[in-house]
Amino acid sequence: MERYIYNNLLKWKLNKERKPLLLQGARQVGKTYLVKYFGEQEYENLIYLNFEKNNEFKILFKANLSPKKIIENIGLYFGKKISENNTLIFFDEIQESPEALTSLKYFSEETPKYHIIGAGSLLGVSIGKKSSFPVGKLNFLEMHPLSFDEFLVALGESYLLETLKEKDNFESLPEIIHNKLIDIYKQYLFVGGMPEVVNSFVINKDIEEVREI
């Protein structure tokens, strides 16, 4: 499922002034899927740590917040040497580990060449309560449910979307096209933009199943 925010991740990767990236957003908007897909497509290696599913990962940040030591220990855990240039390190549900969140400051200051993304839900609730938040040391992105544009693409209506965006006048659409757009917009209002729900609707076109999900 195409997400426009992917292009923002690419810009972040290519930015020479890149800092560790913090991706925020509500649960189920697709943060984990997007970053893992990005890592698989744009890097040779992806190192994935989920602090909610595996509490043991938090131990790697308890004794020492030295980035070099953290990288060394992560590499030992996964059985591979972690390169600065061709590896994406993904800290998922980072709000579950205040020390991991704080460590991003030191990655930014001491080892800026590493490509690190942290993602989490409800970070606004967690920030500042148990950890020293790395103000000024991060890049930020916020991920939302699918927009109407992305919904059109998911339904296979890319050509319709491109045509609408290329229009530079106020010429009316033929009524049959206008009605089609209105119908799709009504579907979007009912289905919403959560990826799992949209995917179900695209595959099955079953409104009852959509409502259940």
N, C-alpha and C positions, 0 to 999 in steps of 0.2 A: 504494500500500500504506500503510495507516494506521499511523502510529507515535505512541505516546503522548507521546514527548519533544517533539513539535511544540508542545504546550501550554506546555512550559517555555520554548521559544523565544519564544512570544507574551508570556509573563510578563516575560521579559527585555526585549523590545522596549518594553513599556509601563512598565517600572520607571524612575522619575525618577532613581534613583541608579545607573542602568545604567553598567557599565564594559565595555570590550572583552571579548568572550566567547571562551573557549577550549574548543572541543569536542574531547574526546579519545575514543579507542576503537580497537579492533583494525581491521585492514584488512578491507574488504568488509562492514562492518556497515551501510553506507548513509549515512555522514556527508555525503559530497559531494552525493548525490542529495537528501537531506533539506534541507540548507542552501540549495541552489540552488532547490528547490521553494518553500521558505519565502520566499526573496527574490523569486521571481516572483509569489507570491500576496499578499504583505504589503507590498511596496514598489513604487514606480513604476519604479525602476531597480535593477539588480544589476550590480555590478562584480566580476568573478571573476578572481583571480590564482592560478594553480597553479604553485608553485615547483619542483615535481618535473618537470612537463612542459616548462616554459619557464624556463631558467636566466637569461634576460635580465631577468626581473622582479627578480632579486636586486640588479641594478645600481641600481635605484631607491632602495635602502636603504643603499648602500655609502658615499656621500660625506656624506650629511646625514640625521639622524634627526628633523629638524623635521617634525612632522605636517603643517603647512601646506605645506611644500615637497614632501613625499611625495604629498599629495593633489593638489597642482598638477601634479606630474609624471605621476601616474596618469591624471589627467584629460586631459592632453595626449596620452598614449599612446592612450587610448580615444576621444579626439576629442569629449569632452563635459565640461561643468562639473559637478562632483560636489557635490550639495546635502547639507547636514547632516541634513535631515528626511526625505527621500523616497528615499534610496539606501542599499542594503546593500552594504558592502564585504566581500568574502569572500576571506581569505587561506587557500588550501587547501595541504595538505602543508607547513605553516609550519615544521615541524621542519627542513626543508631550507635555511632561511634564518635563521640565528641573529640577524641584524640586524633582520629583520622581526619576530621574536619580541620582541626588546628594544624595538622601536619602540612596541609596545602600551602600555608604561609611559608614554611621552610622549603618546600619544593619550589615555590616561586622565587625565593631569595637565593637558594644555594644550588639548585639543579634545574634551571628553567628550560633545559632542552628536552626534558621528559614530557611526553604527551599524556596528560592526566585529566580524566573527566570524573567528577563526582555527581551523582544524581540522587534525588530524594524527594519524598513527599513531606509536607508540613514542616519544611525547613524553617519557615518563619516562626513557628512555635518553639523550635529547638534552639535557634540561634541565640547565643548570649546567656543561656541558662546554666550550661555545664562546661562550656569551653570558651576559649579565647578566639572569637571569630576573626578570620584573617582579612580585615578590612583593607581594601586597596590592593590586595594581593591576588585577586581572582578576576576572571571573566565570567559573565553571567548570561544565561539564556533561560527563557521561560517557555515551557511547552504547554499548549492548549489542546483541547479536542479538535477534530477536523473542522476546518473552515468550510464554507459553502463551496468555494473553489475546489478544495481537496475532495469534497463529497462528489462533485461533478466528475472529477478525474477517476475516483473509485468506481463510479457507475459506468465508466467507459465513454464519457462525454467530453473528452479532451478537445475535440475539434470544435464543439459548440462553445466551450470556454475560450479557446483561442480566438474564435471569430468575434465573440463579445468584447474581448479585450482590445482587439484591433479596430473596433468601430470608433471613428473619430467625429461622428456627427450624431444628430438626434433623430435620424431616420427610423421610423417605426419598424419593428420586426413584423413579419407576416403573423397573422393571428394564430395560426396553427403552431408556430414556433414559440410565440409568447405563452400560449396555453401549456405547451410542453414544459417550459421553464417554471411556470407557476406550479404545475403538478410536482416537479422535482423539488421545488422549494418547500412545498407542503410536506413531502416525504422527509426532507432534511429536518424540518421543525419537529416532526414526530419521532424520527429515528435518533436525532442528535448526532454528536460527533465522536463518541467513544469508539475507538478502533474495533473492538470485539463486536460491538453491536452493528457497526457499519459493515463489517466483513460478513456477518451473518445475513444481513439484508441483501448485500450484493450477490451472495451465493444462492440464497433460498427464496428471497422476496416474500418472506413469511412474516407478516406483521405481528401475529400472536407470539412467534418466537422472539421477535425483537422486543416486545413488551416484557416477556419473561426474563430476558437477559438484562 
